[in-house]
Amino acid sequence: MPISIDIQRACPSENIPSDNSIKRWAVAALGNHSDPTELSIRVVGESESATLNKQYRGKSGATNVLSFPFSAVIPEPLPLLGDLVICAPIVSAEAKQQNKSLQAHWAHMIVHGVLHLVGYDHCDNSDAQVMEALETEILLGLNYPAPYTETTEHI
């Protein structure tokens, strides 16, 4: 599958995974998606995350991942999947709070966000079960632990 991923680092941090890791996780989440695809992944700090969360979701404070699927009405189809915005400090804090490795939690946030871009959601219990099962399958396939189980693994 031809995929183009633009990774923007707007938050300086040594805790952000490599571009190769981020791309590998995004491609895994796309699975059998065979159309040419372009997406952007922007890694931000808490201020930018909070601003976007308020502007687009009406919620206060920073959040781990925001997904913006491409949905413009255009005469010709474009290979644009959308944009992910990931808040590095929130992902780091969550990994620590949840006793997960930082790499595993980053992988989960990328997979989770990309699944939102391709149409999965967790608005109700049925949708959440489907999405969580798929996230678990993808992450296990990447040799990470299931994301929704307790772990004692540390960063």
C-alpha positions, 0 to 999 in steps of 0.5 A: 500500500502506498502511504505517505506520512508527514511527521511534525515535531512541534514539541521538543522531547527525547521521549518521542519515538522515531519516525520509523516506529511511528510509520510502522505503527500507522501502517499496521493500523491501516491493515489491508487499506490498499488505496494510496494514502497520505496522513499527517501526524503532529506531535505537540505540547499541552498548550497546543493540544488544549487549544485544539481540544477546546476549538474542535471538541469543546473540551477543556485541557490537553488530550492524548490524541486528536483525529481529524479525518479528511472530509472535504467535498471535492470534485476528484478524490484525493488520497488524504486520510487526515491528521493526527495530533498527539500530545507528547507530555500527556502520552508520557504521563499516561504511560507512567500512570498506567505502568506501561512502556512508553513505546507501547503507549505511543504505539497504542495512541498511533493505532487508536488515532489511525483507526479513528481516521478510517472510521472506527469510533467508541461512542457506544459500548458495541463500537468500543468493543469492536475498536478495542478488539482491533487495537488489541489485535494490531498491538499484539501483532506488533509485539506489544501487550494488549492495551486495555489490560493492567500491566506492571511493565515500567518505562 
